[in-house]
């Protein structure tokens, strides 16, 4: 969604709030007062007062008088005209003051709600939603935006119950960042973050409130279930501390799981048997120079081809192909498509074999360093080392 369309969405929400305060009706009342007062004053003063030669003069006088501006270029000189002017001034003081106060109240209330994360976010479709809080949240958000500059301008939404001051500091630092205050397992908060139209949802091991590791991981599982209940097709990636919760997330159709604590332990274990491995991993995951380990869609012309041919293609572009990520995308949709393909046979034995293959299908299956004759299927990403072509070099 373009910035102009996003602005229109915000104005639409503002207009709904104005209608709730009956401001449009008050505006119509003001217009009616202008018409009545203007026409009446014109009829009273015309022919007696040179300042009221046309109906437009009467309407102009009514606007100036009702808004208590008082330019003094036109004023009544007859007694009935002055009585009408008195009534118009009193009406103007009441109506205009009421409208102005209500508009100011709506705007101030909206600002307060936005600052406290209590208003509904209006992000464009395909945005990124991050559920939860980390102690190093400012650095985390900065790296996300550095690697995904397209998320600027209202395409990144945070949902958490962390301190309001911390969230306010984040929003001041990163322009366009949207914030919804609410529990990550609360469907109402998720709806306010518009997860049904999100492109991806990242669920952090929430540390906004002190909890045990078991409680933190259980809430991550609950948050994933809440997201999937509202938006089954949205891609979710969840961080957990204990590997035993991996199965629960898989049963909840979580598309990607980050075992943060296990990864740290594996690096330390790896350092005991192979010197320098941690440096290699650090360089592969550090995108400070826009280089490292990344995935990229396999060109359509190579689907059905071999791994060796694809490796040669990327080598010409200065990128090293180290493996494949198969069955990528939204896991439920991948399985539905595989099931449709499996049923395209009249042979019962083949059908049964295909159904077993679908049942064993593993979403986001990584295949590292396969043989050169390994066949590339649909929905496959290339695992590469180098510089993504879709990301401009850092200045």
N, C-alpha and C positions, 0 to 999 in steps of 0.2 A: 504494500500500500504506500502511495506517495505521501510526502509530507503535507501536501495540500489536502489530500483526502483525510489524513489523520487530523488536521486542523478542523475540517468540517465535522468529523465525528465528535470532537471536543465541543464545538459550538452546538451541535445537536443535543448533547447531554446538558449543556448550559441552558439551552432553550427549554428543555423538559423541566429543569429546576425552576426557571422563571414562571412557567405555567403553573407549577405546584404552588407558587406564591401569589397567583392571580394577577401577576404583573401585566400580561397582555390585556386583561379586562380593564385594569386601571388605565392602560394606555389608550384603549378605545374610549373610556370615559373622558380622558383629557381631550381627545380629538373632538368628541361630541361637544364638550364645553367650548372649545375654540370655535366650532361652527356656529353654535347657538349665540355665543357672545359676539362673535364677529358680525354675523348677519344682523343681530338686534342693534348693535351699536351703529352699524352702517345705516340702517333704516331710521334710527333716531337722529343721527347727526348730519346725514346727507342733506344738502340744500341750505344748511345753517352753519356748517363747519367746513372750510376749504380743505382741511386735512383729510376729509372722508369723501373723496370724489368717486371712488369705485368700491366694489365689494372686496377687492383685494386689499384696499386700505383698511377695511374693517377687520379682515382676517389677520392681517399683519399686526394690527393693534391688539387683537385678542391674544395672539401668541406671545407678544412682548409683555402684555399685562399678566397673563396667567402664569408665565414663568418668572414673574416678578423681576424681569430684566430692567424695564423702565427706561427706554432710550429717550423718551420725551419728545420725539419727533411728531407724534400724534397723540392728542388728548381731547377728551370731550369738553364742550363748553356749555352744554345744556344741562339742566337739572336732571331730567330723566337719564341722559347719557352718563352723568356722574354717578347716579345711583346704580346703573348697570355696571360701571367701572368698579364700584365698591364691591358689588357681588362677585365680579370676575376676579378681583384681587384676593378676596377671601377664599374662593374656590381654588384659585391657583396655589395659594399657600398650603392648602390641605392636600390637594391631589399631587402636585409636583413633589412636595416634601415626602409624601408617602411612597411614591414611585422611586424617588432617589434613594430613600432609606432602604427599601426592599431590595433594589438592585445592589446596593453596597453590601447589604447583609448577605445576599446570595454569593457575591464574589468573595467576601471575607470567609464565609463558611466553607466555600469550595477550596480556598487556599489552605485553610486550616486542615481540612480533611485530606488534601493531597500531601501536605507536609507530614501528617501523622499516618499516612497509608490507609486511610479509612474510606477513600472514594474508589469507585470502580475504575480500574485502569482501562485505557482505550488504545491498546497497541494494535498495529496492523497485523494481518494474518501472517503466519510463518515466523513469528517472533520466538525468541528464546526465553524460557521461564526458568529461573533458578530458585528452588525451594530450599530453605534452610540458611544457616549462617556459619561462617568459619571465623576464627580469630584473625586470620590474615585476609579478611574479605576485601579490603581496598586493593591489595596486590592481586588477588584472584580476579576481581572484576577488571582491573587494568589489563592483565594478560589476556583475558577473554576478548576485550575490545581491541587490543592490539592485533590479535590474530584474526579477528572477525570485525573489521571496520564497518561492514554493512549493518552491524547491530546498533550503530549509533542512531540518534533521532527517534527514540521511542520504540526500538525493537528488542530491548532487553528489560525484563521485568523481574524484580525480586519479591519473594514472598517469605516473610519471617516475622518473628516476634522479638527481635533484638531491640536494643535501646533505640529510642527515636532519634536521639542526638547522633548516634553512629550512622543511622540510615540517612539523616539529613546531611551529614558531612559527605556521605557517598554521592548523594544527588547533586550537591554543590560542586563536587569534584568532577563528576561525569555528567555532562549536560545531556538531557533527554532520557536519563535513567528513570524507569517507572518503578513505583514501590507500592506494594499492597501489604498492609499489616494484618496478619492473621496466622492461625495455626496451619502448618503445612498439610495436616490431615483433614482440615475442614473444607468440605465441598463448597461452602459459600465463599471462602477466601480464594479457592481455585477458580471459581466462576468469575470472581471479580478480576482475576488475573487473565481471564479469557483463555484458559488452557485448551479449550475445544478447538481454537484456531491456531494454536501454537505449532511451530515447526519442530521443536524439540523441548523436552523438559529435563532439567538436570536436578536430581534430588541429592542434596548433600547430607552427610552424617551430621545432623543439626546440633550445633553447640551453643545455640542462643541461650539455652537454659541448662544448668548442670544436671546431667542424668547419668546413670550407669551405661556402660557400653551396650548391654542387652536392651535397655529401654530405648537407646538411640537407634539401634538397628531395627527394633520392632516398629518404631515410628517411621523409619524409612520404608519398610514393607507396607505399612498402612498408607503412607503417602502415595506410593506407587499404585496401590489398589484404588485409592480415591481418584487419581488421575485417569487410570484406565476405565473406571466406571463412568467418568464424564466424557472421556475422549479415547475410545479404544484404539483408534488409528494413530494417535500421537506417539512419536518415538521418545522413549524414556531411557535415561541413563542414571543409575543409582549408585551411591557410594555406601559401602558397608564396612564395618570394622571387623566383624567375625565371619569367617567363611561359612559357618553353619547356616547363615541366613540366605546364602546364595540360592538354595533350592526353593525357598519361599518366594523369592523374587522371580525366579524362572516360572514357577507355577502361576504367578501373577502377571505373566507375559511381559516382564521387564525386558527391554531390548538389549540393554548393555549394563554390565555390573562392574564397578571399580572396587577391588579389594585393597583399599589403601594401606591398611596395616600389614597385610600379608606381603604386599609389594616391598614395603620397607624392610620386613624381615628377610625376604628373599635376597635383597641387595646385600644385606649384612652377611648372610650365609654364603652368598656367592663370593664375597670378598675374602672368605677364609680359604677358598680353593683356587681362585684365579685372580691374580693381582691386576688391578686396573679396570675390572669389569664395571665398577660403579662410575668411572669416568666416561666409559663408552655409553652407558645408559643415560647419564646426565646430558651428554652431547646430543644424543638422539631425541631427547625430550625437551631440550632447551631451544626454544624458537626465537631467541633473542636476535639472531642474525638471519631469521626467516628460513633456516635450513634445519633439517632433522628428519624424523620418521613421520610419515603421513600416508594417507590413503587417497586414491584418485579413481574415479570410475574407469573401467576398462572400455576402450573404444569399441563401438558396436561391431566394427569389422573384425575384431579379434575374438568375439564371443563364439565359442565352438572351436576355436583354434588351440594352439599349444602354448604352454608357458614359455618355451624357448623363443618362439616367434615374438611374443609380447615383450620378453626381456630385451630382445634386440631392438624393438621399437623404442622402448624407454631409454636404452643406452645411447641411442642417437641424440636424445634430448638432454643428455648429461645426468640422467637419473638412474639409480640402481634398484632393480626390481628384486626384492628379497622374499616375496611370498604373495599370497592371495587371501582375501577375506571373502568367503563364500556365503551365499544366502543372506545378503545384507538387506537392510530396510526394516520395515515394520514386520515383526515376526508373524503376526496373525495373517497379514495379507500374503506373505511369502508362502505360508502353509496352504492357504486357500487356493492360491495359483497352482502350487504343486499338486494339490488334490484334483483340481480341474484337469491338469495335464495327465495325471495318472489314470483318470477314468476314460481317456480317449483310446479305448481298446475293446475289442469284442472277445478277446482271449481271457478266459477266467484265470488261468494260471498267471498270465502276465499282469492282470489286474491286481491279483493278490500280492504279487511281488512288488508292484508299483506302490500299493498302499502301505506295505511294510517299509518301503523306502521313504515314503512321506512321513510315517510315524517316527522314523529315526532321524528325520531331517533336523539338523542343528543350526539354528539361526546364528549368523555372525561367526561362522566357523573359520578359524585361521589355519592356513596351510603354509608353513614356512619352508622355503627352499625345496619345492617339489621337483620331480624329474622334468626334464625338458619336454617330454611328450604328455605331460599332464594336461587334460582337456579343461578348458575354461567354460563354465556354465553361465547362465544369465544371473543377474543380480550379484555380480562379483566386483569387488574393488581390488585394485592393485596396491600392494604394500610397498612403498618406495622410500628410499633415502635420497635426499637432495633438496631442491628448492621447488615448491609447488609452482606450477605455471600460472595458477589462478591468483596468486598473491604477488603483488608488486614488490620489487626489491626495496629494502629499507633505504631511505635517503642517507 
